[in-house]
Amino acid sequence: MSTTAPVAERPTPETTKKPKRQTSFNEGTGRLAALLLSPTMIVLILVVGLPILAALRESLYTSGQQIDESGFIVQGSKFVGLDNYTAIFSGETGTRFWNAFYNTTFFTVACVVLETVLGVAMALVMHKAFRGRGIVRASILVPWAIPTVVSALLWKWIFQADGIANEMLGTQILWSTEGWQSVLSVIVADTWKTAPFIGLLVLAGLQTIPTDVYEAAKVDGASVWQTFTRITMPLVKPALLVAVLFRILDTLRIFDLPFVLVGPNKESVETLSILAYLEANQTRYGPAAAYATLLFIYVAVVAYVFVKLLGADVFGDAIQRKTKKNGRNGRGRGKQTDPGAPVAGLTAGGGLGGE
């Protein structure tokens, strides 16, 4: 009796079908994001892009009445190339420009430093749980809600010769005249108005910190200063850097506060924005556009250096890179990294920073 070997079954189409590729959730979102952002980008091009191009073009021309080589008066615009830019750095115009450049930089550094310190202090106060916290938060944020011109007028009344400031100091300081007093008045008024802005953004960052981190630090025996420097500040750093960046860009363009509080044609508080305005007010639109262009370049360079050196995550790129990196590590190693492990240098049994 003979036996036959079993015949292998022929594979069916269902078994030979290739497995379907799992589509990622992020596929197609780029096109959707571009479609949704296109109206905003169009508005930005019309509101921001075209004026910038118009200012660049205007800076290459000079307008008004001029005398040609034959001695006749010529009315209109004339192409002068880079003459408006070269004229800025020569003679009395150059001295005035560098004075305005110094004032702009000094106001930016002094105001932003004071606003950062006071803003962090305000955020820590607003973050504490106590009776009447809502009233304190509202009172702190009121200066930020006041328009800048109104705030400048308010401080102008305070710094009058017979104002409250001189009454409290027991002196007769002329705050709106040339000298250190006008610079100090602008710094005080700007700090009072915009420090709550930094405090508001830092407060938003403080509210994202889990309470478990503070409880672990307390169990490890961390002092108040260690908790602030090794937990609070590192975790609130992204929000703080973005707030400081916004304030730097805003203060570099400062115009209305010194213009209303102290007045125009004051050498001690004249900024690049005021200088461009005064040129345009005298119908010298070409030099005014050149001043505005140089200020635009200055602001762009400062923003680029700030983002590159300090790592201000304005667009959330760092979070996306970290998420993608963790995803690749998870697929390669088969495990996920605990997001709470590296927070502020806390260790399992060694206290803060391995102490």
C-alpha positions as CSV (number, residue, x, y, z in Angstrom):
1,M,0.0,0.0,0.0
2,S,1.5,3.2,-1.1
3,T,1.1,6.6,0.6
4,T,1.1,9.9,-1.1
5,A,2.7,13.0,0.3
6,P,0.5,15.8,1.4
7,V,0.1,18.5,-1.1
8,A,0.8,22.0,0.1
9,E,-2.2,24.3,-0.2
10,R,-2.0,26.9,-2.8
11,P,-1.8,30.4,-1.3
12,T,-4.9,32.3,-1.6
13,P,-5.0,35.9,-2.8
14,E,-5.9,37.0,0.7
15,T,-2.7,35.6,2.2
16,T,-0.4,37.0,-0.6
17,K,-1.8,40.5,-0.2
18,K,0.7,42.9,1.1
19,P,-0.1,44.5,4.5
20,K,-1.5,47.9,4.3
21,R,0.9,50.7,5.2
22,Q,-0.3,52.5,8.3
23,T,-0.9,56.1,7.5
24,S,0.5,58.6,10.0
25,F,-1.9,61.0,11.6
26,N,0.3,63.9,10.5
27,E,0.1,63.0,6.8
28,G,-1.8,65.7,4.9
29,T,-1.8,68.1,7.7
30,G,0.8,70.3,6.0
31,R,-1.4,71.0,3.1
32,L,-4.3,71.6,5.3
33,A,-2.3,74.0,7.5
34,A,-1.1,75.9,4.4
35,L,-4.7,76.2,3.2
36,L,-5.9,77.4,6.6
37,L,-3.0,79.9,7.0
38,S,-3.2,81.3,3.5
39,P,-5.8,84.0,4.4
40,T,-3.5,85.2,7.3
41,M,-0.5,85.1,5.1
42,I,-2.2,87.2,2.4
43,V,-3.2,89.8,5.0
44,L,0.3,89.9,6.4
45,I,1.7,90.4,2.9
46,L,-0.7,93.3,2.2
47,V,-0.3,94.9,5.6
48,V,3.4,94.2,6.3
49,G,5.2,93.0,3.2
50,L,4.1,95.7,0.8
51,P,4.8,98.7,3.2
52,I,8.3,97.3,3.7
53,L,8.9,97.1,0.0
54,A,7.5,100.6,-0.4
55,A,9.8,101.9,2.3
56,L,12.8,100.3,0.7
57,R,11.9,101.9,-2.6
58,E,11.3,105.3,-1.1
59,S,14.7,105.2,0.7
60,L,16.3,105.2,-2.7
61,Y,14.6,108.5,-3.8
62,T,14.5,112.0,-2.6
63,S,11.4,114.2,-2.9
64,G,10.5,117.8,-2.8
65,Q,11.7,120.9,-4.5
66,Q,15.3,120.7,-5.9
67,I,17.5,122.7,-8.1
68,D,18.9,121.0,-11.2
69,E,22.2,121.7,-12.9
70,S,20.7,124.5,-15.0
71,G,19.4,126.3,-11.9
72,F,15.7,125.5,-12.4
73,I,13.5,124.3,-9.6
74,V,12.5,120.7,-10.1
75,Q,9.5,119.3,-8.2
76,G,9.0,115.6,-7.6
77,S,11.0,112.5,-6.7
78,K,14.6,111.8,-7.9
79,F,16.5,108.5,-7.8
80,V,19.6,109.0,-5.6
81,G,20.5,105.4,-4.9
82,L,22.3,104.9,-1.5
83,D,22.9,108.6,-1.0
84,N,20.2,108.8,1.8
85,Y,22.0,106.0,3.7
86,T,25.5,107.5,3.3
87,A,24.2,110.9,4.4
88,I,23.0,109.4,7.7
89,F,26.5,108.5,8.8
90,S,28.2,111.8,7.9
91,G,28.3,115.2,9.6
92,E,25.7,116.4,12.1
93,T,23.2,113.9,10.7
94,G,25.6,111.1,11.7
95,T,26.0,112.5,15.2
96,R,22.2,112.7,15.6
97,F,21.8,109.2,14.2
98,W,24.3,107.6,16.6
99,N,22.7,109.5,19.5
100,A,19.3,108.1,18.6
101,F,20.8,104.7,18.1
102,Y,22.4,104.9,21.6
103,N,19.2,106.1,23.2
104,T,17.2,103.3,21.5
105,T,19.6,100.7,22.7
106,F,19.9,102.1,26.2
107,F,16.1,102.3,26.7
108,T,15.8,98.7,25.4
109,V,18.4,97.3,27.8
110,A,17.3,99.3,30.9
111,C,13.6,98.9,30.4
112,V,13.6,95.2,29.6
113,V,15.9,94.3,32.5
114,L,13.7,96.1,35.0
115,E,10.5,94.8,33.4
116,T,11.8,91.2,33.5
117,V,12.7,91.4,37.2
118,L,9.4,93.1,38.2
119,G,7.4,90.9,35.8
120,V,8.7,87.6,37.4
121,A,8.0,89.0,40.8
122,M,4.5,89.9,39.8
123,A,4.0,86.4,38.3
124,L,5.1,84.8,41.5
125,V,2.7,87.0,43.5
126,M,-0.2,86.3,41.2
127,H,0.5,82.6,41.2
128,K,0.2,82.2,45.0
129,A,-3.2,81.2,46.4
130,F,-4.5,83.8,48.9
131,R,-7.6,85.7,49.6
132,G,-8.2,88.5,47.2
133,R,-5.9,87.1,44.5
134,G,-8.3,88.1,41.7
135,I,-8.3,91.8,42.8
136,V,-4.5,91.7,42.9
137,R,-4.3,90.2,39.4
138,A,-6.7,92.8,38.0
139,S,-4.8,95.7,39.6
140,I,-1.4,94.4,38.3
141,L,-2.7,94.0,34.8
142,V,-4.5,97.4,34.6
143,P,-1.4,99.4,33.5
144,W,-0.9,97.0,30.5
145,A,-4.5,97.6,29.4
146,I,-4.1,101.4,29.4
147,P,-3.1,102.8,25.9
148,T,0.4,104.0,25.7
149,V,-0.6,107.6,24.9
150,V,-2.9,107.8,27.9
151,S,-0.2,106.3,30.1
152,A,2.3,108.9,28.8
153,L,-0.2,111.7,29.6
154,L,-0.7,110.3,33.0
155,W,3.0,110.3,33.8
156,K,3.4,113.7,32.2
157,W,1.0,115.1,34.8
158,I,2.9,113.2,37.6
159,F,6.2,114.6,36.4
160,Q,5.1,118.2,36.1
161,A,6.9,120.9,38.0
162,D,4.0,121.0,40.5
163,G,3.2,117.3,40.1
164,I,3.1,114.4,42.6
165,A,6.6,113.3,41.9
166,N,8.2,116.6,42.9
167,E,5.8,116.8,45.9
168,M,6.9,113.4,47.2
169,L,10.6,114.0,46.6
170,G,10.4,117.5,48.0
171,T,12.3,118.9,45.0
172,Q,11.6,121.0,41.9
173,I,13.0,118.8,39.1
174,L,12.0,119.7,35.5
175,W,11.4,116.2,34.2
176,S,10.6,117.2,30.6
177,T,13.9,119.1,30.0
178,E,17.2,117.8,28.6
179,G,19.2,115.6,31.0
180,W,19.1,112.4,33.1
181,Q,15.7,113.3,34.5
182,S,13.9,112.9,31.2
183,V,15.6,109.6,30.6
184,L,14.6,108.4,34.0
185,S,11.0,109.5,33.5
186,V,10.7,107.5,30.3
187,I,12.2,104.4,31.9
188,V,9.9,104.6,34.9
189,A,6.8,105.1,32.8
190,D,7.6,102.3,30.4
191,T,8.5,99.9,33.2
192,W,5.2,100.6,35.0
193,K,3.2,100.0,31.9
194,T,4.8,96.9,30.4
195,A,6.1,94.9,33.3
196,P,2.6,93.3,33.8
197,F,2.9,91.9,30.2
198,I,6.0,89.9,31.2
199,G,4.3,88.9,34.4
200,L,1.2,87.7,32.5
201,L,3.2,85.4,30.2
202,V,5.4,84.1,33.1
203,L,2.2,83.4,35.1
204,A,0.9,81.3,32.2
205,G,4.2,79.4,32.3
206,L,4.0,78.9,36.1
207,Q,0.5,77.4,35.8
208,T,1.8,74.6,33.6
209,I,4.3,73.4,36.2
210,P,2.8,70.3,38.0
211,T,2.6,70.5,41.7
212,D,4.2,67.0,42.0
213,V,7.6,68.6,41.1
214,Y,7.4,71.0,44.0
215,E,6.3,68.3,46.4
216,A,9.2,66.1,45.3
217,A,11.6,69.0,45.9
218,K,10.1,69.6,49.3
219,V,10.6,66.0,50.2
220,D,14.2,66.1,49.1
221,G,14.8,69.1,51.4
222,A,15.2,71.8,48.8
223,S,15.3,75.4,50.1
224,V,13.1,78.1,48.6
225,W,16.0,79.5,46.6
226,Q,16.9,76.1,45.2
227,T,13.3,75.5,44.3
228,F,13.2,78.8,42.5
229,T,16.5,78.5,40.6
230,R,16.4,74.8,39.8
231,I,12.7,74.2,39.2
232,T,10.7,77.3,38.6
233,M,13.1,79.3,36.4
234,P,14.2,76.3,34.2
235,L,10.6,75.3,33.6
236,V,9.3,78.8,33.0
237,K,12.3,79.7,30.8
238,P,10.5,79.2,27.4
239,A,7.6,81.5,28.3
240,L,10.1,84.1,29.8
241,L,12.3,84.1,26.8
242,V,9.4,84.7,24.5
243,A,8.1,87.5,26.7
244,V,11.6,89.1,26.8
245,L,11.9,88.8,23.0
246,F,8.5,90.5,22.5
247,R,9.5,93.3,24.8
248,I,12.9,93.8,23.2
249,L,11.3,94.1,19.7
250,D,8.7,96.5,21.1
251,T,11.1,98.7,23.0
252,L,13.4,99.0,20.0
253,R,10.5,100.7,18.2
254,I,9.7,102.9,21.1
255,F,8.1,106.2,19.9
256,D,4.9,107.3,21.5
257,L,5.9,107.2,25.2
258,P,9.0,109.6,25.0
259,F,7.3,111.7,22.3
260,V,4.3,112.5,24.4
261,L,5.9,112.4,27.8
262,V,9.0,114.5,27.1
263,G,8.4,115.9,23.6
264,P,10.1,116.0,20.2
265,N,13.6,117.4,19.5
266,K,14.9,116.4,22.9
267,E,18.4,114.9,22.4
268,S,18.4,112.9,25.6
269,V,15.3,110.8,24.6
270,E,15.3,110.9,20.8
271,T,15.1,107.4,19.4
272,L,15.3,106.1,15.8
273,S,11.5,106.0,15.5
274,I,11.2,109.6,16.6
275,L,14.0,110.6,14.2
276,A,12.3,108.9,11.3
277,Y,9.0,110.6,12.2
278,L,10.6,114.1,12.3
279,E,12.2,113.5,8.9
280,A,8.9,112.5,7.4
281,N,7.1,115.4,9.1
282,Q,9.5,117.7,7.2
283,T,8.5,116.0,4.0
284,R,11.9,114.4,3.7
285,Y,10.5,111.0,2.9
286,G,13.6,109.5,1.4
287,P,15.8,110.0,4.6
288,A,12.9,109.0,6.8
289,A,12.5,105.7,4.8
290,A,16.2,105.2,5.2
291,Y,16.0,105.6,9.0
292,A,13.0,103.2,9.1
293,T,14.9,100.7,7.0
294,L,17.9,100.8,9.2
295,L,15.7,100.4,12.3
296,F,14.0,97.4,10.6
297,I,17.4,95.8,10.0
298,Y,18.5,96.5,13.5
299,V,15.3,94.8,14.9
300,A,15.7,91.8,12.6
301,V,19.3,91.3,13.6
302,V,18.6,91.6,17.3
303,A,15.7,89.1,17.0
304,Y,17.8,86.6,15.1
305,V,20.7,86.8,17.5
306,F,18.3,86.5,20.5
307,V,16.7,83.4,19.1
308,K,19.9,81.7,18.1
309,L,21.9,82.5,21.3
310,L,19.2,82.1,23.9
311,G,17.0,79.6,22.1
312,A,13.7,81.4,22.4
313,D,11.2,78.9,21.0
314,V,8.8,81.4,19.4
315,F,7.2,79.0,16.9
316,G,7.3,75.8,19.0
317,D,10.0,74.1,16.8
318,A,11.8,72.8,19.8
319,I,8.8,71.0,21.1
320,Q,8.2,69.4,17.7
321,R,11.8,68.3,17.4
322,K,11.8,66.8,20.8
323,T,8.6,64.9,20.0
324,K,10.0,63.5,16.8
325,K,13.2,62.6,18.6
326,N,11.4,60.8,21.4
327,G,9.3,59.0,18.8
328,R,12.3,57.7,16.9
329,N,14.0,56.6,20.2
330,G,10.8,54.8,21.2
331,R,10.6,52.9,18.0
332,G,14.3,52.0,18.0
333,R,14.7,51.0,21.7
334,G,11.2,49.8,22.4
335,K,10.7,52.1,25.4
336,Q,9.7,55.6,26.2
337,T,11.6,58.2,28.1
338,D,10.0,59.4,31.3
339,P,9.3,63.1,30.7
340,G,9.4,63.9,34.4
341,A,12.8,62.3,35.1
342,P,15.1,65.2,33.9
343,V,12.9,68.0,35.3
344,A,15.0,70.5,37.1
345,G,17.7,68.0,38.0
346,L,15.6,66.0,40.4
347,T,17.0,62.6,41.1
348,A,15.3,59.6,42.7
349,G,17.2,59.6,45.9
350,G,19.9,62.2,45.6
351,G,18.0,65.4,46.1
352,L,18.4,68.4,43.8
353,G,21.1,68.3,41.2
354,G,22.7,65.3,42.8
355,E,23.3,66.9,46.2
